[in-house]
């Protein structure tokens, strides 16, 4: 606009200048006519020539000014056209930028549930943006051509060119992103739309395999129920897909959509057939399963009945044996109420029958778990009656045991008294040792003996615990030890080995008195036996420390021997070096009596020899 205003002002100035010159020319012509009237012919002719030259000059100036005016007018028109085109191009670029920005905002991802409806809406949005950008492509090319036309004008179009480049880049970026998002959403939508077909394909394969194997498999009700449930879900999905034929056409194209719809109709018919086959097979197998269940229940009932019968037979046998054994034990009682120990072989049946009693009670617990509440009362009463009968019979057997032990103790006492009265010492020693060993094997059942055995067992347990703690401390210390610590450990191990003999003797004494202990004490002695054997095995493993100490001492001796040999070999060399040093000190003392003349004569003769060119001297 400023340039147009300058051109207009310049054009007006030229017109004003022409007007002034033209007025001045007319004034001069009027003056020349007055002058010619008062001048001679020669002067008038000269004035006429001068006026003619002046008019020609005016015409030339006027022509030049007109040409300048035309050039200015042309420049003004060109500038006006360039300005208008620039304005229009700027407006179109702003419109295109606004459109591209709006479409770019439409492409922004919106988080939401990835449902089929959401995917369809997203695909439509991306496809619509892509189509709009494709439709704007001719407009972009037109803007580019208009910019090229502006390059014909002499004005600088750099700012407009930069703006055009920025808008085109933004357009191309949004266009590429729209194509990418549209392709991704289309692929995702295709997968979602074809997912019912894929699901049906997998389901039909599984159903075919199940139907083929149903002749061999007798129980697949869970699989059949799951497949039937999936069949109902597939029916809903396939039905929904059949309704969306327009969407299939827009996503896959008309030809591919027709193929998919045809495949879909075939899958629907196949699903109905497989569904009916599944129902038929499921019903058939349910009937077969019910029959098998009835057979199984009948078998379990039969087994329970057999278990009950076996249990009752065992109870009857035990009660019968208890009754017979009671009669036998009662027969050992004399008429005066005392017990007789004749026919005591019957007492040997008690351990076996006691084991049978425990088995019967365990069988009773199994039967109780399979019996109703009403039947449990009778079984518990039978078990209680059997246990009471056994305990009363066991009390009778204990009376016989006590009587036998008293008789045995009296007999041993008589033997011991007779032996003590014998005059011969050797015979006394032999018999005494025999009786002592016999008494030790049988076991004295007095309270003093039991107390001694218990004290002895506790003493042995305390000693074993103390020794085991020492051994455990030695075995757990795995760090490197000094010689002193290693010797201490070795001495400790020697002490532990020395105590094994005493411990073994104490343990044998405990085992010898084992027959006089109860069942609970037998368990304790077995545990003590295990601990004692474990202690001896650990002590045997720890015996390798002695070899370790010897190996270390040998290694130290080997190191000392090597050092001794090295010193012995190096001693002559050291003496030789000392001799050489002594000789080096003695040499200056030997040369003190000589002068420097001999050395000088030798040097002079050597110089002459170097300069001598003749034959060698003779």
Steps between C-alpha positions, in 0.01 A plus 500: 500500500787735580657425164172569319466828685855599399429416139181707506678798654778477246245482217315808626829688527579423137158618386539820699842557347358444148223746569747767616724443199205515264380828655852642477519392135172678417623812680823495301310456173283802581809705578667385178206622291528844664875506450475396134265787433759749619801322347655490153420211268835341564447526873145375470619199299761426763240526775276270301779241471574524870134458584485202268798340676342577835174337392691191378686482828167526677362219286802281579468575869129432486564169323756397762264596779220303339723194474596539863131533581424179314782316679378628834146398416619154398701465821203618699272247335755221554543590865126513550456158337782348711353643815155363424636157416707496819195588707295225340780248545546594867129455561497158330805390697337599830187309406705192411698524825180527704352198321814293554515590870135406549553166326814440707300554819248245374781247466603534864449168679216491748534241775203275544387141509618303199154380410376437153296822498801702612720342233240567228467866603877539507536342159233728355672806646842407364356408161304827481809706582700312240235557232478871581875540473500315169227734376713801597799380300396681171457816701853466636635451149309810385654703780843380395438607138374840613817546702705414192312769302589757766867429438460681161455828681810689605387526861654279772273202588720330762260542793211369293712210378600409858139508609399282208776249586393483866134445410586231245724318751226505760253376241728213395565404865132486590427316177764233574376461857142467380601227254689311773222526758239412243693188399553396864137553595390317187722202581375494859140526384554219251637280775205581723251433222670175402551390861162319515601301192837411652335413831251278322781326311682414822178402674396273214839324505474436874141380465598264218781354709272461802229334295753263345640408843159480670473130419804429719461775759222427745510824697541832327197686635710800607652528152160466338346768722786737421468435127123551511548828684750611238254394230234736636751785511611427144139503384453851637823626346430346159146640500630850576754467221232401249314825569808716431525435127542871422790528739662194347466650153658827606788329681580204271350610175191364330658185355681395818192587708284271286747215550503560875120504518482176305756341732307637796176337389679166459652529847159575652354181350802298609475638854137396526590147389790470743291646781230239449763223488652626823164502674424149382841369608475680835160350573623155403805527722295636788281192485808278485657689788190459712508129436868481591431705811231256604738208446771679697263575786391138503865390510578740784199382695603138446854579611371681809280205584795263458711728720230501768468123484878455524511737797222316681669166428825629649319627807326166545830313460672726752216465749503125452877484561467727803232277646707184441816662639315617809384145558861379464632760741223426748601137484845599637337616824495239774212422729660698782522815279870478421634508143685221335763555232441169324414519127627857483572448129158654439646840594709495180187563294446845651745702278350366179145555621587850619615584145178354365307715749669815370422399142137443590475840667657668193254317279223620728606862450486446122154351528388788723595750226266319257210445739199714579455664838255232613740218413801673659347463847487119474853474357641721776326286761651183349850653500461618858379157616791333319756733662354445849506122454860517384607714797341263752671203331829690494469552877470125550809441286698752706426299815662197341802707392550634852470152648761369255740786577469444876569130462800575278641752747463250788670232296792726412534606863523137612769430240697805608479402870624149429792629301605747766526217753738295280862475624667498159581842361529404132169326499354796681627742240373290212153456644482859615579629155245267348227610737591867462474480125172316534361764734621775268324338205174448684509843660418583856159654516531667834447872540864557600621340178262709286617817671864404438431429135323834458786687668751315285307588183482868596871505580580347162271747318663797673849371417403435136347848467816663636732298275280563196514878561880487502512300179247727328706807590808341343321399180327837455826698521611500135737799507876466461670426835844561636724219618406558861128494430540191285683317779230603749237354272703184460531459876126554537434229242735266683303560818174430318641176356617397845149543642340275238595182690331619821193612306477166320510311831229721647286458191535121513390502863191698404423257218550203735232632735261571213275199570387651826380826345161604371400572139546875545851450638578268208430789262731724703776238491464463123535876463805490728649221286457716188665800665792285618559350152479847342755634749746220423465555121563874539803429719637266234464771233682749721797261532646635174625810685798301622605434141457870423736596784763249384476630146553856619803405713648312205443802279682723752789254523517491122523880487781503760693231310478695178632815672788300647600365157488847345725644770744210464532555123538879535776484763793427256387780274495740792853395602624554142353850492668584830835380361465717191420803714805435713719474189360830372606666825851348490590601141556874575735406786713283268554787246620759755875416442491560120531836318324648200808473275418154377153608410632805316758296306231256398282785377784654298590172340139443413486843329810420294356169398190669367705735277748238374462420125800274436552129532459342836804528724725197547 
